[in-house]
Amino acid sequence: MSEQTPAWDPPLTDTDAEQIAAALDRQRATFRWKADGLDTAGLTPSASASPS
């Protein structure tokens, strides 16, 4: 069984520009995954949330 890099990991052997673009794609996909199914109320920051 060969090990493959998961699709969400940025490539390690491409040019700097390609690595940056892949990292941004990963961030977009992560946000899309986490925000999937939220309505407007769920996407609006609440005043009661404490800063991280």
C-alpha positions in Angstrom: 0.0 0.0 0.0 1.5 3.3 -1.0 1.1 6.5 1.0 -0.5 9.4 -0.7 -0.6 13.0 0.4 -4.2 13.9 1.3 -5.9 16.3 -1.1 -6.1 19.0 1.5 -2.4 19.1 2.2 -0.5 21.7 0.1 2.1 20.2 -2.2 5.7 20.2 -0.9 7.6 20.0 -4.2 5.9 22.7 -6.3 7.0 26.3 -6.7 6.4 28.8 -3.9 3.4 30.3 -5.8 1.8 26.9 -6.3 2.3 26.1 -2.6 0.7 29.4 -1.6 -2.3 28.9 -4.0 -2.8 25.3 -2.6 -2.6 26.5 1.0 -5.3 29.2 0.2 -7.4 26.5 -1.5 -7.1 24.4 1.7 -8.2 27.4 3.9 -11.2 28.0 1.6 -12.2 24.4 1.7 -11.9 24.2 5.5 -14.1 27.3 5.9 -16.6 26.0 3.5 -16.7 22.7 5.4 -17.1 24.3 8.8 -19.7 26.9 7.6 -21.8 24.4 5.5 -25.4 24.4 6.6 -25.2 27.6 8.7 -27.9 30.2 8.2 -27.4 34.0 8.4 -27.8 33.9 12.2 -25.1 31.2 12.4 -22.7 33.2 10.3 -23.2 36.4 12.2 -20.8 36.9 15.1 -22.6 37.0 18.4 -21.9 39.8 20.9 -21.6 37.3 23.7 -18.7 35.4 22.2 -15.4 36.1 24.0 -12.3 36.9 22.0 -10.0 34.1 21.4 
